Amino acid sequence: MAPEESAGTERLLRSFERRFLAARALRSFPWQSLEEKLRNSSDSELLLGILQKPSGDSVTLSESTAIVSHGTTGLVTWDAALYLAEWALESPAAFADRTVLELGSGAGLTGLAICKTCRPRAYIFSDCHSRVLEQLRGNVLLNGLSLEPDITANSESPRVTVAHLDWDVVTVPQLSAFHPDIVIAADVLYCPEIILSLVGVLRRLSACRRDQRAPDVYVAFTIRNPDTCRLFTTELGRAGIRWEAVPPHGRQLFPYEEHSEMAILQLML
């Protein structure tokens, strides 16, 4: 097989792997016998990687097959959402028994993973696009979670809300009403206008004090353009928001796009 054909096949398999893991309850497969057969194969490195994925609870998503659909990029799962979900799974104490506000939730993978594994008290998915909000509500229900005010909700599950949140017009009282202990966002640094809007809403969140403390903030992103990242940190400095890079986590659960470089910043509001 030609090198370019081999590379194309591997990308296809990695794409399949991501959707396979999202759509299947992994416990139901005969892992032991499959692994035994694959270990005896001379060309099974990629499939062995699939077998070594965790076999815990699954997250099921409905999402678009197009990068841009209905005028938004929020209907698909982006790499930084996967990266942030991995970090959350390694850092459950950051979310346990806390109220989480996610900015720009998109398809909802990060939040659903946190709701299922990190035991938050409450989780607020948010976005400003009507089609994204519609898909988010569907994905929440698809994963067995209830939306407030459902009186039949499982008391062991977090209180889940899907909220319309426009960064340019939301006010401090409206943000305070969410009572956030921790704020997260993934892959929202893709153009200067969005960065300015994000920093604006972060400044307003700094006024949302709970027990005299501003919420913790974590922003994950793919480093596509260093100038975009510099603009973000520059605007944070102008807003008086300190930041530090979170050390890379040690376990990759999802297949990222080739050569993707990801980062998470912790912001001190």
Residue pairs with C-beta under 8 A, 6 or more apart in sequence:
1 9
10 46
11 258
13 46
14 46
14 255
17 46
17 49
17 50
17 255
18 77
18 82
18 254
18 255
20 50
21 50
21 53
21 58
21 254
22 58
22 59
22 60
22 61
22 109
23 58
23 60
23 61
24 58
25 58
26 53
26 54
26 55
26 56
26 58
27 55
31 51
31 55
34 51
35 48
35 51
38 44
38 47
38 48
38 51
39 48
41 47
53 253
54 253
56 117
57 116
57 117
59 109
59 112
59 113
59 116
59 143
60 139
60 142
60 143
61 77
61 107
61 108
61 109
61 112
61 139
61 142
62 107
62 135
62 138
62 139
62 142
63 75
63 76
63 77
63 107
63 135
64 70
64 75
64 76
65 76
66 75
66 76
67 73
67 76
69 75
69 76
69 131
70 129
70 131
71 129
72 129
72 131
72 132
73 106
73 190
74 104
74 105
74 106
74 107
74 127
74 129
74 132
75 106
75 107
75 131
75 132
75 135
76 106
76 107
77 106
77 107
77 109
78 106
78 186
78 187
78 222
79 187
79 222
79 256
79 257
79 260
79 262
80 186
80 187
80 220
80 221
80 222
80 262
81 106
81 107
81 109
81 110
81 186
81 187
81 220
82 109
82 110
82 253
82 254
82 256
83 186
83 220
83 222
83 254
83 256
83 262
83 264
84 110
84 184
84 186
84 218
84 220
84 264
85 109
85 110
85 113
85 114
85 253
85 254
86 249
86 251
86 252
86 253
86 254
87 218
87 220
87 246
87 249
87 264
88 94
88 95
88 110
88 113
88 114
88 117
88 118
89 113
89 117
89 118
89 253
90 249
90 250
90 251
91 249
92 117
92 118
92 119
94 118
94 182
94 216
94 218
95 114
95 118
95 119
95 120
95 182
96 118
96 119
96 120
97 119
97 120
97 121
98 120
98 121
98 181
98 182
99 120
99 121
99 122
99 123
99 124
99 178
99 179
99 180
99 181
99 182
100 111
100 114
100 120
100 122
100 123
100 124
100 180
100 181
100 182
100 183
100 184
101 124
101 126
101 175
101 178
101 180
101 182
101 183
101 184
101 215
102 110
102 111
102 123
102 124
102 125
102 126
102 183
102 184
102 185
103 126
103 165
103 167
103 183
103 184
103 185
103 188
103 198
103 201
104 126
104 127
104 185
104 186
104 187
104 188
105 111
105 125
105 126
105 127
105 132
105 136
105 162
106 127
106 132
106 186
106 187
107 135
107 136
107 139
108 125
108 135
108 136
108 139
108 140
110 184
110 186
111 123
111 125
112 139
112 140
112 143
112 145
114 120
114 123
115 123
115 143
115 145
115 157
115 158
115 160
116 143
119 158
120 158
121 158
121 159
122 158
122 159
122 160
122 161
122 179
123 158
123 159
123 160
123 161
124 160
124 161
124 162
124 163
124 178
124 180
125 136
125 140
125 160
125 161
125 162
125 163
126 162
126 163
126 164
126 165
127 133
127 136
127 164
127 165
128 164
128 165
128 166
128 167
130 164
133 162
133 164
136 162
137 147
137 162
140 147
140 160
140 162
141 147
145 157
145 158
145 160
146 152
146 153
146 154
146 157
146 160
147 160
147 161
147 162
148 159
148 160
148 161
153 159
163 178
167 197
167 198
167 200
167 201
168 197
168 200
170 201
170 204
171 204
172 204
172 207
172 208
175 201
175 204
175 205
175 207
175 208
176 207
176 208
178 208
179 210
180 205
180 208
180 210
180 215
181 210
181 215
181 216
182 215
182 216
182 217
182 218
183 202
183 205
183 215
183 216
183 217
183 218
184 217
184 218
184 219
184 220
185 198
185 218
185 219
185 220
186 219
186 220
186 221
187 220
187 221
187 222
188 194
188 198
188 219
188 221
189 195
189 198
189 219
189 221
189 228
189 229
189 232
190 224
190 228
191 228
192 228
192 231
195 228
195 231
195 232
195 235
196 235
198 219
198 232
199 232
199 235
199 236
199 238
199 239
199 241
202 217
202 236
202 239
202 241
202 267
202 269
203 239
203 241
205 214
205 215
205 217
205 269
206 214
206 241
206 269
207 214
208 214
208 215
214 269
215 269
216 266
217 266
217 267
217 269
218 246
218 264
218 265
218 266
218 267
219 264
219 265
219 267
220 262
220 263
220 264
221 229
221 232
221 262
221 263
221 265
222 260
222 261
222 262
223 229
223 261
223 262
223 263
229 263
233 243
233 265
236 242
236 243
236 267
241 267
241 268
241 269
242 267
242 268
243 265
243 266
243 267
243 268
244 265
244 266
244 268
245 263
245 264
245 265
245 266
246 263
246 264
246 265
246 266
256 262
